[in-house]
Amino acid sequence: MSSLQKKTDVILIGAGVMSATLGSLLKELAPEWEIKVFEKLASPGEESSNEWNNAGTGHAALCELNYTSEKPDGTIDISKAVQINEQFQLSRQFWAHLIQTGVLHNPQQFIKPIPHMSLVLGESNVSFLKKRFKALTQNPLFQGMEYADEPAKLKEWIPLIMNGRTSSEPIAATKIDSGTDVNFGALTRMMFDYLKDQGVEVHYKHSIKDIKRTPDGSWNVKVHNLDNGRVENHVARFVFIGAGGGSLPLLQKTGIPESRQIGGFPVSGVFMVCKNPDVVEQHHAKVYGKAKVGAPPMSVPHLDTRYIDNKKALLFGPFAGFSPKFLKTGSNMDLIGSVKPNNLMTMLAAGMKEMALTRYLVQQVMLTSEQRMEELREFIPTAKSEDWELVVAGQRVQVIKDTPTGKGTLQFGTEVVSAADGSVAALLGASPGASTAVHVMLEVLRRCFPQELPKWEPKIKEIIPSYGLSLSEHPDLFRQIFSSTSEVLGLNSEDHVTNGVETSPDVVTRSI
Ligand SMILES: Cc1cc2nc3c(=O)[nH]c(=O)nc-3n(C[C@H](O)[C@H](O)[C@H](O)COP(=O)(O)OP(=O)(O)OC[C@H]3O[C@@H](n4cnc5c(N)ncnc54)[C@H](O)[C@@H]3O)c2cc1C
């Protein structure tokens, strides 16, 4: 049985951090608009945005080596790092605004300070890191970063990583104390609580089956109510497809020309988790290493202090893997079902080009637990198997599209795809991901609401003072914004980090 519901202004598909951010922005800018949310699971933030399904790094390019590349002349290109950092500052400003206006209550429930470090081994990597450090610290956004290559200093910073290290190979690290650990699951849940309070209709256990244009240019969204089995039809003048890995199949259903020649390639992730308090207490940082040859950038190994369920743990990984599912809760038919006549050539071209990635993923899938331990021991030489267990992370669906560099090019960033008339937009890809949700959702507003934007801009600037400005070119404004957001988000003192946070042996893990 199907029923037709009355037309609404906005439909958000998926209750992850992206829909939460867009919904919260729209509630500020157009409070009178009616918004409906449909989520196929029973609660918000259960897929990639869940705290166990991502690494919780507040990506600000403080430690991720893949955002700074060495140019042929040997100098370091920091432009991507500056861009990511500026995007993260937008998120900090929006979150601080939500705290100040009482939308969110306790910043410690979703963001905590943690040093961000990069660690390299070998002469050429050490030379790269030193040059990167010099280039970054000339920019106001990266002030406070330190460099060390003396074992005594490194032992002070990362005792767990240095203890038992016998190799004489050169080693170096950078450290910056203004890094963050973000619980995107908690943030998503809190934003959805607020949206519900604001009268947004949030429907859980409602799965979107189809999206079709109506004669007046709106969108008819066919929804399967998983509780009673009924099919409902909801009409909206704007639809945001924030279905994470599930966005590509839904975008394809819209039939908009912009959805053609786009494919998706799922990469799964596995972390190793340690909950032994004796080990956990010896480490206090997010330490990012260098990706292995052939590894995609999101597979950079890192050893992180995490705060989940108000408990402290260490997570190492992610190990990449292959699963044809587009969502952790998806179907084995997702990948094959996404191959359409209009993207077949794009997908085939990508298959031919990405042999190194395929080899890498096959090799990762075949790893035994002892081989995973060996990779961990490159970080923690004294690591014991009994202290570590596996936890399955979320699925990332990397975008494949035709670009000026060739057919079927694998993209590692996040992409907004929208209809020419701005009536529908989808978010594809997952990197840098949740950290830059505010930047990405501002991009959705820019593309889809050009008529309203001039009217909205004064309010956006009030909420996000650096909107439209490059903070690296406005160092005084950066310092002012950084200091005020640090204060509001409780990032100035580390006292609260250990306050009430246990290093507990009963950290809940999900087994594979
Ligand atoms: C291993 C891993 C590590 C990561 N690490 C980081 C990190 O350290 N820092 C960072 O910033 N980002 C990180 N990310 C990326 C980040 O998790 C994602 O970018 C972000 O969570 C995506 O949010 P979303 O709202 O788009 O998707 P999701 O959180 O996946 O939400 C999408 C929602 O849509 C629902 N849905 C799907 N299909 C349908 C349908 N047909 N009908 C109704 N509902 C539907 C899903 O159930 C889900 O709840 C990581 C991701 C992974 C996988």
The ligand as an SDF file (V2000), in Angstrom:
LIG
                    3D

 53 58  0  0  0  0  0  0  0  0999 V2000
   37.5810    3.8380    8.5540 C   0  0  0  0  0  0  0  0  0  0  0  0
   37.1490    5.2840    8.4980 C   0  0  0  0  0  0  0  0  0  0  0  0
   37.8850    6.2460    9.1760 C   0  0  0  0  0  0  0  0  0  0  0  0
   37.5040    7.5910    9.1110 C   0  0  0  0  0  0  0  0  0  0  0  0
   38.2010    8.4990    9.8530 N   0  0  0  0  0  0  0  0  0  0  0  0
   37.8040    9.7830    9.8660 C   0  0  0  0  0  0  0  0  0  0  0  0
   38.4670   10.7050   10.7130 C   0  0  0  0  0  0  0  0  0  0  0  0
   39.3880   10.3490   11.4470 O   0  0  0  0  0  0  0  0  0  0  0  0
   38.0520   11.9960   10.6770 N   0  0  0  0  0  0  0  0  0  0  0  0
   37.0380   12.4100    9.8670 C   0  0  0  0  0  0  0  0  0  0  0  0
   36.7430   13.5990    9.8750 O   0  0  0  0  0  0  0  0  0  0  0  0
   36.3860   11.5480    9.0650 N   0  0  0  0  0  0  0  0  0  0  0  0
   36.7320   10.2510    9.0570 C   0  0  0  0  0  0  0  0  0  0  0  0
   36.0710    9.3490    8.2740 N   0  0  0  0  0  0  0  0  0  0  0  0
   35.0130    9.8310    7.3630 C   0  0  0  0  0  0  0  0  0  0  0  0
   33.7110   10.1080    8.0940 C   0  0  0  0  0  0  0  0  0  0  0  0
   33.3850    9.0320    8.9350 O   0  0  0  0  0  0  0  0  0  0  0  0
   32.6210   10.3280    7.0540 C   0  0  0  0  0  0  0  0  0  0  0  0
   33.0280   11.3040    6.1270 O   0  0  0  0  0  0  0  0  0  0  0  0
   31.3100   10.8190    7.6550 C   0  0  0  0  0  0  0  0  0  0  0  0
   30.9530   10.0870    8.8000 O   0  0  0  0  0  0  0  0  0  0  0  0
   30.2260   10.7110    6.6030 C   0  0  0  0  0  0  0  0  0  0  0  0
   29.0160   11.1620    7.1510 O   0  0  0  0  0  0  0  0  0  0  0  0
   27.6830   10.9790    6.3330 P   0  0  0  0  0  0  0  0  0  0  0  0
   26.6330   11.6600    7.1020 O   0  0  0  0  0  0  0  0  0  0  0  0
   27.9010   11.3920    4.9160 O   0  0  0  0  0  0  0  0  0  0  0  0
   27.4820    9.3870    6.2500 O   0  0  0  0  0  0  0  0  0  0  0  0
   27.0420    8.3170    7.3540 P   0  0  0  0  0  0  0  0  0  0  0  0
   27.4630    8.6600    8.7040 O   0  0  0  0  0  0  0  0  0  0  0  0
   27.4470    6.9850    6.8110 O   0  0  0  0  0  0  0  0  0  0  0  0
   25.4660    8.4480    7.3330 O   0  0  0  0  0  0  0  0  0  0  0  0
   24.6800    8.0600    6.2260 C   0  0  0  0  0  0  0  0  0  0  0  0
   23.3500    7.5670    6.7420 C   0  0  0  0  0  0  0  0  0  0  0  0
   22.4920    7.3230    5.6380 O   0  0  0  0  0  0  0  0  0  0  0  0
   21.7270    6.1540    5.9180 C   0  0  0  0  0  0  0  0  0  0  0  0
   21.2400    5.6010    4.6550 N   0  0  0  0  0  0  0  0  0  0  0  0
   21.9730    5.0200    3.6680 C   0  0  0  0  0  0  0  0  0  0  0  0
   21.1670    4.6470    2.6600 N   0  0  0  0  0  0  0  0  0  0  0  0
   19.8940    4.9910    3.0110 C   0  0  0  0  0  0  0  0  0  0  0  0
   18.6240    4.8450    2.3830 C   0  0  0  0  0  0  0  0  0  0  0  0
   18.4770    4.2770    1.1800 N   0  0  0  0  0  0  0  0  0  0  0  0
   17.5370    5.3040    3.0440 N   0  0  0  0  0  0  0  0  0  0  0  0
   17.6480    5.9110    4.2720 C   0  0  0  0  0  0  0  0  0  0  0  0
   18.8270    6.0560    4.9050 N   0  0  0  0  0  0  0  0  0  0  0  0
   19.9440    5.6180    4.2790 C   0  0  0  0  0  0  0  0  0  0  0  0
   22.7220    5.2460    6.6300 C   0  0  0  0  0  0  0  0  0  0  0  0
   22.0630    4.2530    7.3920 O   0  0  0  0  0  0  0  0  0  0  0  0
   23.4820    6.2420    7.4930 C   0  0  0  0  0  0  0  0  0  0  0  0
   22.9330    6.3870    8.7850 O   0  0  0  0  0  0  0  0  0  0  0  0
   36.3880    7.9940    8.3290 C   0  0  0  0  0  0  0  0  0  0  0  0
   35.6300    7.0260    7.6670 C   0  0  0  0  0  0  0  0  0  0  0  0
   35.9880    5.6740    7.7550 C   0  0  0  0  0  0  0  0  0  0  0  0
   35.1380    4.6600    7.0840 C   0  0  0  0  0  0  0  0  0  0  0  0
  1  2  1  0
  2  3  1  0
  2 52  2  0
  3  4  2  0
  4  5  1  0
  4 50  1  0
  5  6  2  0
  6  7  1  0
  6 13  1  0
  7  8  2  0
  7  9  1  0
  9 10  1  0
 10 11  2  0
 10 12  1  0
 12 13  2  0
 13 14  1  0
 14 15  1  0
 14 50  1  0
 15 16  1  0
 16 17  1  0
 16 18  1  0
 18 19  1  0
 18 20  1  0
 20 21  1  0
 20 22  1  0
 22 23  1  0
 23 24  1  0
 24 25  2  0
 24 26  1  0
 24 27  1  0
 27 28  1  0
 28 29  2  0
 28 30  1  0
 28 31  1  0
 31 32  1  0
 32 33  1  0
 33 34  1  0
 33 48  1  0
 34 35  1  0
 35 36  1  0
 35 46  1  0
 36 37  1  0
 36 45  1  0
 37 38  2  0
 38 39  1  0
 39 40  1  0
 39 45  2  0
 40 41  1  0
 40 42  2  0
 42 43  1  0
 43 44  2  0
 44 45  1  0
 46 47  1  0
 46 48  1  0
 48 49  1  0
 50 51  2  0
 51 52  1  0
 52 53  1  0
M  END
$$$$
